[in-house]
Amino acid sequence: FGTGIERIILNLKRQEVAIPSAERTQVLVAYQTPAARTEAFRLASELRRAGIAATASTGERSLKAQMRHADGIGAKWAAIIGERELAQGMVTLKRLDTGEQELVEMADVAGRVGA
């Protein structure tokens, strides 16, 4: 048998079930090189464990495309990992509404974006 999503939504509305809103991504972790990809996924997982809504970019998109994606999903921060950051154990943390950015130790990202 099949159940369409439309029928499920209609039944939820009929039963007056409150549908929770999706949690907005607070931090998008972007990476500039394939070598930084693993670290980006690790950092996103660490942020989620700290209670911060985070996601890592996927695919092989350019940094510019990843920043457009971050803006499109309404992220407040972008944590960027490139070759230099990877070598230093750092992250370029960019506040998307103001454009301000700073170099932060990976271990300190959750504290900075959670504040």
Secondary structure, DSSP 8 states (H G I E B T S, - for coil): ----HHHHHHHHHHTT---------SEEEEESSHHHHHHHHHHHHHHHHTT--EEE--SS--HHHHHHHHHHTT-SEEEEE-HHHHHHTEEEEEETTT--EEEEEGGGHHHHHH-
